[in-house]
Amino acid sequence: MSHRHRHRIAYAPPADDTLAKMAEPEPFRAELERTLGVDPYGHGSLPIGRWADRREATVRGVIVRYYVSGSILAVTVVRLIPEP
């Protein structure tokens, strides 16, 4: 049985500002923890450019751009692009 390590989710100021304006941020945060927090390279994510650790995924209809740091098990969300 394999054990996956959870990644801590952090929000850069622009992403945190967008999150604060969302109508229901808690379900979004919980889904981010369940998906990208467990497997930041999964959930249909794609690398941005040629950097495998700079990624983009869609979570609950929001495009999430983030960086993965495997050495400290962290995902830093740098930008959130909600549906219009």
Secondary structure, 3 states (H helix, E strand, C coil): CCCCCCCEEEECHHHHHHHHHCCCHHHHHHHHHHCCCCCCCCCCCEEECCEEEEEEEEECCEEEEEEEECCCCEEEEEEEECCC
